[in-house]
């Protein structure tokens, strides 16, 4: 990544023309490392990405909102496993005329990250689509309509953070990202690959020690034990249901590099060889 951020002229020109700038369902692979005027609201619609803000990193998942100050260098890098779509609203608070209370509320959301519930995400997504249409078509009084839509979006965002704060009073505080669940989901989808504690930690931008402690505390087993459990569970399913697959093919599908290692490990943990388990699972 270039350490010298570039200035985003496109956003700057848009905000010079009007206090808001919107990009609805923008498909991104990797943006430049850049700065810009005002405040940026990022809403992930589909896929996963890493948002780099200054020296920090945020893993972005669907329905996640992050609000950052445009003068802090930032960059989005999408996970290439699936298309990444986001909606971005850039706002120049200095040009808003909604009064100090609204401006303070908006500024108070900077550097916040949270997940929207599905109904609210759909409502905000609909409003952003309407905003995009208003700003592209520029029908009579579009400025008034666009301002009203942005105001609704900001009210929804403020209320959603207030609701999360209220619900946390008598319960566990909401997590910015469910790190352990994200890791479990990743393991399930990548059983056939070389996965380790260190590779997972690198993928999710945390230290191996932090991930190991969180995983053991929340799951009750180590990362290695969980990976092995998932692989053996999938192997048992394939042995019982996919009769056309050989033992070697199944071993490869669940991430073992050799059939001998697979057979040894399977027998050690299941109590039968893969072939004996398959015969035992034969329908009567």
N, C-alpha and C positions, 0 to 999 in steps of 0.2 A: 504494500500500500504506500502510495506517495505521502510523505510526511507533510508536504506543503499543500494545504487544502485550496481548492479553486473556489471562486465565487460563482454561485448559481445565478447567471444572468437571466435565465428564463423565469425563475420565481421572482427575482427582483423586478423585472419588467412587468410581470403580472400584478405585483403588489403596488407598483407605481401607478398603474391604471386604476386599481380598485383595491380596497383593504383586504380582500380575500382572493385566494388562488386555490383552485381545486383540481385534483387529478383522480378521477373515479375509476376504480378497478384497473389501476396501472400494473402492467406485468413487468416485473423487474428481475434481472439476473444479478447484476452488480452495479450499483450506482457509483459515481465518483465520490471521493472524499472531499466534502465541500462545506461551505457556509452560505448563509443567505440572511435576508432581513426577517424580522418578526419571529413568530412562534410556529412550529410545525406539529400538526396532529397526525400521527401515523396509525391507521387501523388495518390490521391484517385480515384479509378476506379469505385467503386460501393459501395452503402451503406453509412452509417454515422458512425463516431467515434469521440472520444475525444482524442486529442493529448496533453499529459501533458509534458511540457518542463520547468524543474526547478519548479518554483512556479506559472507558468501561464498555462492556458488551452486554447486550440483552438478546436472549433467544426469543424470537417472535413466533407466536402460534396463532391459529385462527381465532378471531374475536378479541384479540389483544390490542389494547390502546397504549401508545406511548406518546407523551408530549415533551418536546425538547425545544430549547432556545436555539434559534437559527444561527446565532453567532458562535455556537460551539461546533467545531468541525464534526461532521457525522457522515455515515455511509451505511448502506444496506447491502448485505451479501446473502443471496438466496441459497437455500439448500437445493441442490440440483436433483434431488430424488423426485421432486414434483414441482409443477408450475407454481410460482409465487405471485399472488395478486394482493395489492393493497390499495387503500384509498388515502390520499393525502390532502389535508386542508392546511394551507399556510395563511396566517393572519398577521396583519400589522396592527398591534394594539394601539399604537400612537395615533392612528387615523380613525379609530372607532369613536363613536359619539354616544355610547350607551351609559356613560356615567362611571364614576370611580369604583363603585361596588362591583360592577360587572367586570371591569378591567382587573381589579384585584383578585376576583374569583378565577379569572382566566390565567393570570400569572401564577396563582397558587397551585395550578395543576402541572406546572413545569417539572420535568424529570420524574413524573409519576408514571406507573405502569400497572395495568390491571386488565382483567378479563371481563368482557360484557356478557350478560346472560343472553340466551339466544333471541328472545323476543325483543330486547332492547337493541341488540346488534342488527336485527332485521329492520327495525324502525329507523335507526341511524343510517343504515345502508340505503333505505328508501329516500330519506331526506337528502343524502349526498347525491343520489341519482337525480333528484329534482334540482338540486343546486347546480349540478353539472349542466343540465338542460337550460336552465335560466341563463347561465353565464355564456353558454355557446350561442344560443338563439337570440339573446338580447331583444326580447319583445318589449313593448312599452312598459315602463316602470319595473324593469327587471332588477334594477338596483335595490328597490324597496323589497321585492320578493326575495332576492338573494340574501339580503341582510336579515330578514325574518327567519329564513331557513337556517342560517348559521347560528342565529340566536337560539333556535330550538335545539340544534345539535349540542351547543355548549351547555344549555340547561340540562339536557339528558346526561351529558358526561358528568357534570357537577353532581347531579342527583345520584348517579350510579356510584360515585365515590362515597357520597354521604351514606347511602344505603349499606355499602360494605362496611363502613366504619361503625354504623349502628348495630349491624348484625354480629359484629365481632365482640361486643361488650360482654356477652355471656357465653362466648364460644371461642374457639381458636381463631387467631387473626388470619385473614386471607393471605395466601402465599402469592408472591409475584409470579412464580412459575412452579408447577408441581414437578420438581426435578426428578424425583424417584419414579413417578408414574411415567414421565417422558422417557426415562431410561428403560423402563420395563416395556413400553410400547416399541421403542427402538430395537430392543433385543428380540422381541417377537417377530419383527419385520426383517431382521438381518441374521437369522439363525445360521444361515449357510456361510456367513462371513467370519473372518477372524475378529472376534470381539474380546476385549479385555477391560479391566478396570481403567487402565491408563488411556486406552483409545476412547472409552466412553467419556472420561473426564475431559479429554481434549475436545471431543465433539461438542460437549455442553459447556465448555469454557469454565470449568471448576477444577479445583485441585483433586487429585486422586484420594488424598486423605479425607477431605470433606465429603466426597461422594461415598466413600467406603463407610464412613460413620453414619451418614444419613440413610444409606441403603440398609445397613444392618439393623438400625434402630426401627425403621418403618416396615421392613419386609421380614425381618427375623432370620435372615441368612446373608451370606456374603454375595457380592456380585458374581463371583465365579460359581458359587453353588446355584445361584438363580439361573445363570446361563446354562449350566449343565442340566438343571431340572427342566428348563424349556426345551432343550434339544432332545432329551430322552422322552419327554412327553410327546413331542412331535414324531419322534422315531416310532414310538408305540402305536400312534395313530396311523402312520403310513404302513407299518408292518401288518396291521389288522385290516386296513381298508384298501390299500394299493397293492394288490397281488401281482400286478405286472412289473412292479419295480424290484430290482435285485437288491440284495443286502448292501452291496457296494454303492448303488445309486442312492439308497436311503442314507447311508453314512455320509455321502457327499452333501446331500440336501440339508442335513442338520449340522453341518459344520465340522465334521471329522475329516482329517487329512488322510487317514488310512482306515481300511476296513478292519484291520487287526486291532487298532486302538479302539475303534467303535465297539467291536465285539467284546473286548475285554472290559471296557467301561460299562457297557450295557449289562453284562452278566454280573458285574460287581454290584450294581445298584438295583437291578430288577430281579436278579436271582435266576434268570434263564438266559441262554444265548438268544440272539435275535431270531435265529431260525426256529428254536424251540418255542419262543414266544409267538411267532407267526403260526406255527402248527397248533398251539394251544388256543389261539384266537380263531381258528377255523370254525365256521358255522357247523352245527351238528346236522 
